Amino acid sequence: MDYALELRYQHLIRELSKTFGEGIDLQVLLFLIGVEELGKGFQNFKKNEKTDLMHIAICTLLEPYGYYEFIGKDKDEWPHFELKKDLPALNDEEQQTFMKEAIVEYFEHHGYSTAHLQP
């Protein structure tokens, strides 16, 4: 486990919990990122839209790593991405670490600082 990454991730969770309440996990983070990237604010989303929001989040998170590329928005202003390269085969722990890293980087890029926790 990357101890420095885990500290930054837990700090992010604590900070977001102040705004969104307790119980924030990876699924909640993906939903929040998807809502942010959609850019329409919070609303009551249908089940399939929630799934689409999480997909938008994953594509957004993996875009800086070269896995996805933003190709534009549809008529309803939902973003779409194209897969640029296959994701590496990762076990569960590696997947969790990779997603935590991408999430921390995303929030730091968007103004949530966890930088003081870096070694």
Accessible surface in RSA format (square Angstrom, percent):
REM  Atomic radii and reference values for relative SASA: ProtOr
REM  Chains: A
REM  Algorithm: Lee & Richards
REM  Probe-radius: 1.40
REM  Slices: 20
REM RES _ NUM      All-atoms   Total-Side   Main-Chain    Non-polar    All polar
REM                ABS   REL    ABS   REL    ABS   REL    ABS   REL    ABS   REL
RES MET A   1   174.52  90.4 102.26  67.7  72.26 172.0 106.82  90.8  67.70  89.7
RES ASP A   2    74.59  52.2  61.95  61.7  12.64  29.9  23.56  55.4  51.03  50.9
RES TYR A   3   158.32  73.9 154.31  87.8   4.02  10.4 117.64  88.4  40.68  50.2
RES ALA A   4    19.79  18.2  17.05  26.3   2.74   6.2  17.73  25.0   2.06   5.5
RES LEU A   5     9.33   5.2   8.77   6.3   0.56   1.4   8.86   6.2   0.46   1.3
RES GLU A   6    35.27  20.3  35.07  26.5   0.20   0.5  20.79  40.2  14.49  11.8
RES LEU A   7    65.63  36.6  64.96  46.5   0.67   1.7  65.40  45.9   0.23   0.6
RES ARG A   8    25.26  10.6  25.26  12.9   0.00   0.0   0.04   0.1  25.23  15.3
RES TYR A   9    15.08   7.0  15.08   8.6   0.00   0.0   7.64   5.7   7.44   9.2
RES GLN A  10    70.83  39.6  70.74  51.7   0.09   0.2  24.27  51.7  46.55  35.3
RES HIS A  11    26.97  14.7  26.97  18.7   0.00   0.0  16.23  16.7  10.74  12.5
RES LEU A  12     0.54   0.3   0.27   0.2   0.27   0.7   0.54   0.4   0.00   0.0
RES ILE A  13    25.15  14.3  25.15  18.7   0.00   0.0  25.15  18.1   0.00   0.0
RES ARG A  14   132.75  55.7 127.93  65.2   4.82  11.5  68.46  93.6  64.29  39.0
RES GLU A  15    51.11  29.3  47.94  36.3   3.17   7.5   8.42  16.3  42.70  34.9
RES LEU A  16     2.06   1.1   2.06   1.5   0.00   0.0   2.06   1.4   0.00   0.0
RES SER A  17    14.46  12.2   8.36  11.2   6.10  14.1   5.17  11.0   9.29  13.0
RES LYS A  18   158.33  77.2 117.12  71.9  41.20  98.1  90.02  81.0  68.31  72.8
RES THR A  19    94.40  67.1  61.08  61.9  33.32  79.4  45.29  60.8  49.11  74.2
RES PHE A  20   107.45  53.8  73.36  45.4  34.09  88.7  79.86  48.4  27.59  79.0
RES GLY A  21    31.99  39.4   0.00   N/A  31.99  39.4  29.90  82.1   2.08   4.7
RES GLU A  22   159.74  91.7 130.46  98.7  29.28  69.7  65.01 125.7  94.73  77.3
RES GLY A  23    62.45  77.0   0.00   N/A  62.45  77.0  42.45 116.5  20.00  44.8
RES ILE A  24    18.48  10.5   2.97   2.2  15.51  37.4   3.05   2.2  15.42  41.9
RES ASP A  25    72.98  51.1  68.74  68.4   4.24  10.0  34.71  81.7  38.27  38.2
RES LEU A  26    37.98  21.2  35.64  25.5   2.34   5.9  35.64  25.0   2.34   6.3
RES GLN A  27   104.23  58.3 102.92  75.2   1.31   3.1  43.39  92.4  60.84  46.1
RES VAL A  28    53.54  35.2  51.11  46.3   2.43   5.9  53.54  46.5   0.00   0.0
RES LEU A  29     0.00   0.0   0.00   0.0   0.00   0.0   0.00   0.0   0.00   0.0
RES LEU A  30    10.30   5.7  10.30   7.4   0.00   0.0  10.30   7.2   0.00   0.0
RES PHE A  31    37.03  18.5  37.03  22.9   0.00   0.0  37.03  22.4   0.00   0.0
RES LEU A  32    33.62  18.7  28.34  20.3   5.28  13.3  28.66  20.1   4.96  13.4
RES ILE A  33     0.91   0.5   0.01   0.0   0.89   2.2   0.91   0.7   0.00   0.0
RES GLY A  34     0.00   0.0   0.00   N/A   0.00   0.0   0.00   0.0   0.00   0.0
RES VAL A  35    16.59  10.9  15.71  14.2   0.88   2.1  15.71  13.6   0.88   2.4
RES GLU A  36   108.34  62.2  94.95  71.8  13.39  31.9  22.22  43.0  86.12  70.3
RES GLU A  37    52.14  29.9  39.05  29.5  13.09  31.2   4.12   8.0  48.02  39.2
RES LEU A  38     4.56   2.5   0.73   0.5   3.82   9.6   0.73   0.5   3.82  10.3
RES GLY A  39    59.68  73.6   0.00   N/A  59.68  73.6  26.25  72.0  33.43  74.9
RES LYS A  40    94.86  46.3  64.12  39.3  30.74  73.2  48.85  44.0  46.01  49.0
RES GLY A  41    40.01  49.3   0.00   N/A  40.01  49.3  34.66  95.1   5.35  12.0
RES PHE A  42   152.34  76.2 119.31  73.9  33.04  86.0 119.31  72.3  33.04  94.5
RES GLN A  43    76.88  43.0  68.07  49.7   8.82  21.0  29.89  63.6  46.99  35.6
RES ASN A  44   146.24 100.9 118.40 114.4  27.85  67.1  35.40  85.2 110.84 107.1
RES PHE A  45    17.74   8.9   2.65   1.6  15.10  39.3   3.51   2.1  14.23  40.7
RES LYS A  46   144.98  70.7 136.29  83.6   8.68  20.7  90.33  81.3  54.65  58.2
RES LYS A  47   177.86  86.8 168.07 103.1   9.79  23.3 111.70 100.5  66.16  70.5
RES ASN A  48    94.93  65.5  88.23  85.3   6.70  16.1  41.66 100.3  53.27  51.5
RES GLU A  49    44.55  25.6  44.55  33.7   0.00   0.0   7.38  14.3  37.17  30.3
RES LYS A  50    96.03  46.8  96.03  58.9   0.00   0.0  39.77  35.8  56.26  59.9
RES THR A  51    86.42  61.5  83.65  84.8   2.78   6.6  62.38  83.8  24.04  36.3
RES ASP A  52    66.44  46.5  65.38  65.1   1.06   2.5  11.04  26.0  55.40  55.3
RES LEU A  53     0.00   0.0   0.00   0.0   0.00   0.0   0.00   0.0   0.00   0.0
RES MET A  54    43.45  22.5  43.45  28.8   0.00   0.0  20.31  17.3  23.14  30.7
RES HIS A  55    96.99  53.0  94.42  65.6   2.57   6.6  60.08  61.9  36.91  43.0
RES ILE A  56     5.67   3.2   5.67   4.2   0.00   0.0   5.67   4.1   0.00   0.0
RES ALA A  57     0.00   0.0   0.00   0.0   0.00   0.0   0.00   0.0   0.00   0.0
RES ILE A  58    56.10  31.9  56.10  41.8   0.00   0.0  56.10  40.4   0.00   0.0
RES CYS A  59     0.00   0.0   0.00   0.0   0.00   0.0   0.00   0.0   0.00   0.0
RES THR A  60    17.69  12.6  14.43  14.6   3.26   7.8  14.28  19.2   3.41   5.2
RES LEU A  61     3.43   1.9   0.14   0.1   3.28   8.3   2.09   1.5   1.34   3.6
RES LEU A  62     4.64   2.6   4.64   3.3   0.00   0.0   4.64   3.3   0.00   0.0
RES GLU A  63    61.21  35.1  53.82  40.7   7.39  17.6  16.77  32.4  44.44  36.3
RES PRO A  64   111.66  81.4  67.97  62.0  43.69 158.8  80.08  66.1  31.58 196.3
RES TYR A  65    62.76  29.3  46.10  26.2  16.66  43.4  51.60  38.8  11.16  13.8
RES GLY A  66    34.01  41.9   0.00   N/A  34.01  41.9  29.49  80.9   4.51  10.1
RES TYR A  67    26.70  12.5  26.70  15.2   0.00   0.0   3.54   2.7  23.16  28.6
RES TYR A  68    32.47  15.2  29.14  16.6   3.33   8.7   6.97   5.2  25.50  31.4
RES GLU A  69    79.03  45.4  78.74  59.6   0.28   0.7  22.71  43.9  56.32  46.0
RES PHE A  70    88.77  44.4  75.22  46.6  13.55  35.3  75.22  45.6  13.55  38.8
RES ILE A  71   105.11  59.8  66.68  49.7  38.43  92.6  73.97  53.3  31.13  84.5
RES GLY A  72    23.11  28.5   0.00   N/A  23.11  28.5  23.11  63.4   0.00   0.0
RES LYS A  73   103.28  50.4  68.10  41.8  35.18  83.8  37.33  33.6  65.95  70.3
RES ASP A  74    53.72  37.6  40.51  40.3  13.21  31.2  32.49  76.5  21.23  21.2
RES LYS A  75   187.72  91.6 146.37  89.8  41.35  98.5 125.65 113.1  62.07  66.1
RES ASP A  76    74.25  52.0  67.93  67.6   6.31  14.9  17.41  41.0  56.84  56.7
RES GLU A  77    92.21  52.9  92.21  69.8   0.00   0.0  37.30  72.1  54.92  44.8
RES TRP A  78    35.46  14.2  35.46  17.2   0.00   0.0  22.96  12.2  12.49  20.3
RES PRO A  79     9.77   7.1   4.61   4.2   5.16  18.8   4.61   3.8   5.16  32.1
RES HIS A  80    81.20  44.4  78.70  54.7   2.50   6.4  57.09  58.8  24.11  28.1
RES PHE A  81    34.16  17.1   7.89   4.9  26.27  68.4   7.89   4.8  26.27  75.2
RES GLU A  82    80.02  45.9  75.92  57.4   4.10   9.8  26.97  52.2  53.06  43.3
RES LEU A  83    90.83  50.6  68.58  49.1  22.24  55.9  68.58  48.2  22.24  59.9
RES LYS A  84   105.57  51.5  73.44  45.1  32.13  76.5  42.12  37.9  63.44  67.6
RES LYS A  85   103.18  50.3  94.63  58.1   8.55  20.4  59.49  53.5  43.70  46.5
RES ASP A  86   119.67  83.8 101.28 100.8  18.39  43.5  32.37  76.2  87.31  87.1
RES LEU A  87    83.89  46.7  61.71  44.1  22.18  55.7  61.71  43.3  22.18  59.7
RES PRO A  88    62.72  45.7  42.31  38.6  20.41  74.2  53.95  44.5   8.76  54.5
RES ALA A  89   107.88  99.2  69.36 107.0  38.52  87.6  80.37 113.2  27.51  72.9
RES LEU A  90    58.29  32.5  33.68  24.1  24.61  61.9  36.49  25.6  21.80  58.7
RES ASN A  91    89.28  61.6  75.96  73.4  13.32  32.1  45.28 109.0  43.99  42.5
RES ASP A  92   115.85  81.2 111.70 111.2   4.15   9.8  35.97  84.7  79.88  79.7
RES GLU A  93   116.57  66.9 109.34  82.7   7.23  17.2  46.33  89.6  70.24  57.3
RES GLU A  94    84.20  48.3  78.22  59.2   5.98  14.2  30.97  59.9  53.24  43.5
RES GLN A  95    96.29  53.8  96.10  70.2   0.19   0.5  19.80  42.1  76.49  58.0
RES GLN A  96    85.79  48.0  85.01  62.1   0.78   1.9  28.09  59.8  57.70  43.8
RES THR A  97    46.19  32.9  45.53  46.2   0.67   1.6  31.96  42.9  14.24  21.5
RES PHE A  98    37.95  19.0  35.23  21.8   2.72   7.1  37.74  22.9   0.21   0.6
RES MET A  99    22.85  11.8  22.85  15.1   0.00   0.0  13.87  11.8   8.98  11.9
RES LYS A 100    40.63  19.8  40.63  24.9   0.00   0.0  11.99  10.8  28.64  30.5
RES GLU A 101    64.63  37.1  64.52  48.8   0.11   0.3  11.18  21.6  53.44  43.6
RES ALA A 102     2.90   2.7   0.00   0.0   2.90   6.6   0.47   0.7   2.43   6.4
RES ILE A 103     0.00   0.0   0.00   0.0   0.00   0.0   0.00   0.0   0.00   0.0
RES VAL A 104     0.46   0.3   0.18   0.2   0.28   0.7   0.36   0.3   0.10   0.3
RES GLU A 105    78.87  45.3  76.35  57.8   2.52   6.0  25.07  48.5  53.81  43.9
RES TYR A 106    18.49   8.6  11.63   6.6   6.86  17.8  17.88  13.4   0.61   0.7
RES PHE A 107    18.79   9.4  18.79  11.6   0.00   0.0  18.79  11.4   0.00   0.0
RES GLU A 108    42.19  24.2  24.18  18.3  18.01  42.9  15.92  30.8  26.26  21.4
RES HIS A 109   151.93  83.0 119.86  83.3  32.07  82.0  76.46  78.8  75.48  87.8
RES HIS A 110    93.16  50.9  60.73  42.2  32.43  83.0  51.70  53.3  41.46  48.2
RES GLY A 111    66.51  82.0   0.00   N/A  66.51  82.0  36.92 101.3  29.59  66.3
RES TYR A 112    74.25  34.7  71.03  40.4   3.22   8.4  55.80  41.9  18.45  22.7
RES SER A 113    72.74  61.5  55.57  74.2  17.17  39.5  45.96  97.9  26.78  37.5
RES THR A 114     2.10   1.5   2.10   2.1   0.00   0.0   2.10   2.8   0.00   0.0
RES ALA A 115    56.31  51.8  48.14  74.3   8.17  18.6  48.28  68.0   8.03  21.3
RES HIS A 116   129.00  70.5  91.97  63.9  37.03  94.7  83.61  86.2  45.39  52.8
RES LEU A 117    43.79  24.4  34.15  24.4   9.64  24.2  37.61  26.4   6.19  16.6
RES GLN A 118    85.63  47.9  66.91  48.9  18.71  44.6  12.96  27.6  72.66  55.1
RES PRO A 119   150.42 109.6  77.22  70.4  73.20 266.1 118.16  97.6  32.26 200.5
END  Absolute sums over single chains surface
CHAIN  1 A     7590.1       6068.2       1521.9       4136.1       3454.0
END  Absolute sums over all chains
TOTAL          7590.1       6068.2       1521.9       4136.1       3454.0
